[in-house]
Amino acid sequence: MNALNIAKYKCFLTAVEQGSLTRAAELLGCTQSAVSHSIESLEKELGFSILKRSRAGVYLTDEGAKLLPCVRQLLNSAEQLNQMAASIRGLDAGLVRIGAFTSVAVHWLPPILKEFQADYPKVEFTLLNGDYHDVEKWLTEGSIDIGFINMPSELDCECTALMEDRLLAILPKNSRFQNYPRFPLVECEKEPFISLLKSSDHDARRALNAANVKPNVRFYTKDDYAIIAMVEQGLGMSIMPELLLKGRQDNIQTMPLIPEAKRIIGMAIAAGDKAGPATRRFADYVLRYVKNQT
């Protein structure tokens, strides 16, 4: 497999992940026509169509869907080869693909990346931000090398628990609970509750289920900070991890829960020898950072 073909497969995978030739071109630093030409050339080599184009974007053909897992494996192996060669040279190159949920992306990754880049300035990073479900999906697909997850997890990865993070109630200022030292979870059955989507609300749902409480859900959203804004406007209350709220000056009240609840933040990297040296080294920096925070 020559370097040109690797580039074509990368164009194909990026277009699939972005759902758009235009967005793929922006990420790859080339023109849309160059991406389209690469994919057309690849289709000619393969002898069948792998992408369908429409005004809404691009999507896989049946043949493309069958090919996709092999393409991911090919590109992952190519990157692993590059990282190993970089390691032999002194880790002066490589790409680390990271998936994280909001609180880690905001509070942990910037200082970790700053320190790592100071030591290894030629290593490149791709950062994907989503919820727990997104990160697990990216790890399973092989779209990322290292992901921050909610533990316990059934992922076929090397999973390491990093930190326990308390869950807190967030309420509008001057609510009827303003003088309470702790928020009784049972009150979620009465108060208007603002929830993340069911694919994302693992933290609150675990706490509520453990307390046998059925919340009075009035709103669903996928965005953590949208919930905070809605609570500020008095639309309801919610439950959020303490790390997510760190350093914020929102016009809300935060309170510990009764009964107490927490989440365990973990780190997952590809099992066995799938993770390259740059990924392994970055994981060491994560562990050191978290240890210094606790």
Secondary structure, DSSP 8 states (H G I E B T S, - for coil): --HHHHHHHHHHHHHHHHT-HHHHHHHHTS-HHHHHHHHHHHHHHHTS--EEEETTEEEE-HHHHHHHHHHHHHHHHHHHHHHHHHHHHTS---EEEEEE-HHHHHHTHHHHHHHHHHH-TT-EEEEEE--HHHHHHHHHHTS-SEEEEEES---SEEEEEEEEEEEEEEEETT-TTTT-SSEEGGGGGTSEEEEE-TTT-HHHHHHHHHTT---EEEEEES-HHHHHHHHHTTS-BEEEEHHHHTT---SEEEEEEES--EEEEEEEEETTTTS-HHHHHHHHHHHHHHHHH-
